[in-house]
Amino acid sequence: MTIRVLLADDQALFREALRTLLEVQEGVEVVGEAGNGDEAVRRSDELHPDVVLMDLRMPVLDGIAATARLRAEQPLVRVLALTTFDDDEDVFAALRAGAVGYLLKDVTSARLVEALDAAARGESVLQPSVAAKVVARVASMPAEAPPPEHPLSDREVEVVRLLAEGRSNREIAGALFLAEGTVKNLVTSVISKLQVRDRTQAAIRARDLGIL
């Protein structure tokens, strides 16, 4: 499947560099660009991308407000935040607005393509430093009393701990010496057993159950 991507960033030079980087990647098609959040929403409605790579700090309409509009008006479009900033306010505002992932602009090209692929499938994708912030924020909240036992196998516990660090399926496979397909199945099993929607919620639920 070819992933259709819309680039939303107010820096034309960065958009040009990002387009050049992505156009040589197999399975990725850059269908358009936008220089502010309002334009991103309009262009997305015209072009129907699978994923919008969204900068957060833009004129006219910022990336967080644009993300909230896309979630309300175009719920099938996934938003992946790609920004320079990883302060708590931006991270949690973007996730609350509906972004499925949060990456920093120093991400590697391989990691970015993996993230686009995951986002297109509706999976959450977090930079490791951002994943740590999410887990830390949840850890500071009062937790519900956990049941005496959790439903995960030992291998699934290993997987969810790496998920909480923001690792991709490929990185988890390398760390555990497993095939990437096996890891994908384990992640699916973890999400199902913990009765959550995505990888981020799986990490949060695992913390509530005392696994992390």
C-alpha positions as CSV (number, residue, x, y, z in Angstrom):
1,M,0.0,0.0,0.0
2,T,1.3,3.5,-0.9
3,I,0.9,5.9,2.0
4,R,-0.3,9.3,0.8
5,V,1.3,12.1,2.9
6,L,0.5,15.8,3.2
7,L,3.3,18.0,4.6
8,A,2.2,20.9,6.9
9,D,5.1,23.2,8.0
10,D,5.5,26.9,7.7
11,Q,9.2,26.6,6.7
12,A,9.3,26.1,2.9
13,L,12.9,24.9,3.0
14,F,12.1,22.2,5.5
15,R,9.1,21.1,3.4
16,E,11.3,20.9,0.3
17,A,13.9,18.8,2.2
18,L,11.2,16.5,3.7
19,R,9.6,16.0,0.3
20,T,12.9,15.1,-1.2
21,L,13.6,12.7,1.6
22,L,10.2,11.0,1.4
23,E,9.9,10.8,-2.4
24,V,12.8,8.3,-2.6
25,Q,11.1,6.0,-0.1
26,E,9.3,3.0,-1.4
27,G,5.6,3.0,-0.5
28,V,5.4,6.8,0.3
29,E,3.8,9.5,-1.9
30,V,3.8,13.1,-1.0
31,V,0.5,14.4,-2.3
32,G,0.8,18.0,-1.2
33,E,2.1,20.7,1.1
34,A,0.6,23.4,3.4
35,G,2.3,26.4,5.0
36,N,-0.1,26.8,8.0
37,G,-2.8,24.8,9.9
38,D,-5.8,26.3,8.1
39,E,-4.2,25.4,4.7
40,A,-3.4,21.9,6.0
41,V,-7.1,21.3,6.8
42,R,-8.2,22.6,3.4
43,R,-5.6,20.8,1.4
44,S,-6.4,17.6,3.3
45,D,-10.0,17.9,2.4
46,E,-9.0,18.2,-1.3
47,L,-6.3,15.6,-1.4
48,H,-7.5,12.9,1.0
49,P,-4.0,11.9,2.4
50,D,-3.6,9.0,4.7
51,V,-1.3,10.9,7.0
52,V,-0.6,14.6,7.7
53,L,2.9,15.3,9.0
54,M,2.0,18.3,11.1
55,D,4.3,21.0,12.6
56,L,2.8,22.5,15.7
57,R,3.8,26.1,15.7
58,M,2.5,27.7,12.5
59,P,0.8,31.0,11.6
60,V,-3.0,31.5,10.9
61,L,-3.9,28.2,12.6
62,D,-1.4,26.3,14.7
63,G,-0.9,22.5,14.3
64,I,-2.7,21.6,17.5
65,A,-5.9,23.5,16.4
66,A,-5.6,22.0,12.9
67,T,-5.2,18.5,14.4
68,A,-8.4,19.0,16.4
69,R,-10.3,20.2,13.3
70,L,-9.0,17.2,11.2
71,R,-10.1,14.8,13.9
72,A,-13.6,16.4,13.9
73,E,-14.0,17.0,10.2
74,Q,-11.9,14.3,8.6
75,P,-11.6,11.4,11.1
76,L,-10.1,9.0,8.6
77,V,-7.0,11.2,8.2
78,R,-4.2,10.4,10.7
79,V,-2.1,13.3,12.1
80,L,1.5,12.7,13.0
81,A,3.1,15.6,14.8
82,L,6.6,16.4,13.6
83,T,8.1,19.3,15.5
84,T,11.2,20.8,17.1
85,F,9.6,21.0,20.5
86,D,9.0,18.3,23.1
87,D,7.9,20.3,26.1
88,D,5.0,18.7,28.1
89,E,2.5,21.3,27.1
90,D,2.9,20.7,23.3
91,V,3.1,16.9,23.7
92,F,-0.1,16.5,25.7
93,A,-2.0,19.2,23.7
94,A,-1.2,17.4,20.5
95,L,-2.2,14.0,21.8
96,R,-5.4,15.4,23.3
97,A,-6.2,17.1,20.0
98,G,-6.1,13.7,18.2
99,A,-2.5,13.2,16.9
100,V,-1.7,9.5,16.6
101,G,2.0,10.2,17.1
102,Y,4.6,12.7,18.1
103,L,8.1,12.9,16.6
104,L,10.9,15.4,16.7
105,K,12.6,16.8,13.6
106,D,15.9,15.1,14.4
107,V,14.2,11.7,13.7
108,T,16.0,9.4,11.3
109,S,14.5,8.8,7.8
110,A,14.0,5.1,8.5
111,R,12.2,5.8,11.8
112,L,10.0,8.5,10.1
113,V,9.0,6.0,7.3
114,E,8.2,3.4,10.0
115,A,6.1,6.0,11.9
116,L,4.2,6.9,8.7
117,D,3.4,3.3,8.1
118,A,2.2,2.8,11.7
119,A,0.2,6.0,11.7
120,A,-1.5,5.0,8.4
121,R,-2.7,1.8,10.2
122,G,-4.0,3.9,13.1
123,E,-1.2,2.9,15.5
124,S,0.3,5.4,17.9
125,V,3.9,6.4,17.4
126,L,5.9,8.3,20.0
127,Q,9.5,9.5,20.2
128,P,11.2,7.7,23.1
129,S,11.6,10.9,25.1
130,V,7.9,11.7,24.5
131,A,6.8,8.2,25.5
132,A,8.7,8.7,28.8
133,K,6.8,11.9,29.4
134,V,3.5,10.1,28.8
135,V,4.3,7.3,31.2
136,A,5.7,9.8,33.8
137,R,2.6,11.9,33.6
138,V,0.3,8.9,34.1
139,A,2.5,7.6,36.9
140,S,1.8,10.9,38.8
141,M,-1.9,10.3,38.6
142,P,-3.8,8.3,41.2
143,A,-4.2,4.8,39.8
144,E,-7.2,2.5,40.2
145,A,-6.6,-0.5,42.4
146,P,-5.1,-3.1,40.0
147,P,-6.5,-6.7,39.9
148,P,-4.3,-9.3,41.6
149,E,-3.0,-10.7,38.3
150,H,-2.5,-9.2,34.8
151,P,-3.4,-11.1,31.7
152,L,-0.1,-10.9,29.8
153,S,2.5,-13.6,29.2
154,D,6.1,-13.1,30.2
155,R,7.0,-12.3,26.6
156,E,4.1,-9.9,26.2
157,V,5.3,-8.1,29.4
158,E,8.7,-7.7,27.7
159,V,7.0,-6.3,24.7
160,V,4.8,-3.8,26.6
161,R,7.8,-2.5,28.5
162,L,9.6,-1.7,25.3
163,L,6.4,-0.2,23.9
164,A,6.5,2.2,26.9
165,E,9.9,3.3,25.8
166,G,8.6,4.3,22.4
167,R,10.2,1.4,20.5
168,S,9.0,0.5,17.0
169,N,8.1,-3.1,16.1
170,R,11.5,-3.4,14.4
171,E,13.4,-2.1,17.4
172,I,11.5,-4.5,19.7
173,A,12.2,-7.4,17.4
174,G,15.9,-6.5,17.5
175,A,16.0,-6.2,21.3
176,L,14.2,-9.5,21.9
177,F,15.7,-11.4,19.0
178,L,12.3,-12.1,17.4
179,A,10.9,-11.8,13.9
180,E,9.2,-8.5,13.2
181,G,6.0,-10.4,12.3
182,T,6.1,-12.2,15.7
183,V,6.4,-8.8,17.5
184,K,3.4,-7.4,15.5
185,N,1.3,-10.4,16.6
186,L,2.5,-9.9,20.2
187,V,1.6,-6.2,20.1
188,T,-1.8,-7.0,18.8
189,S,-2.3,-9.6,21.6
190,V,-1.2,-7.1,24.2
191,I,-3.7,-4.4,22.9
192,S,-6.5,-7.0,22.9
193,K,-5.7,-8.4,26.3
194,L,-5.5,-5.0,27.9
195,Q,-8.7,-3.9,26.1
196,V,-7.2,-0.7,24.8
197,R,-7.1,1.0,21.4
198,D,-3.4,1.5,20.7
199,R,0.2,1.2,21.9
200,T,0.2,4.3,24.0
201,Q,-2.9,3.2,25.9
202,A,-1.4,-0.2,26.3
203,A,1.6,1.3,28.1
204,I,-0.7,3.4,30.3
205,R,-2.9,0.4,31.1
206,A,0.2,-1.7,31.9
207,R,1.3,0.9,34.4
208,D,-2.1,0.9,36.1
209,L,-1.8,-2.9,36.4
210,G,1.6,-2.6,38.0
211,I,3.5,-4.2,35.0
212,L,5.7,-1.1,34.5
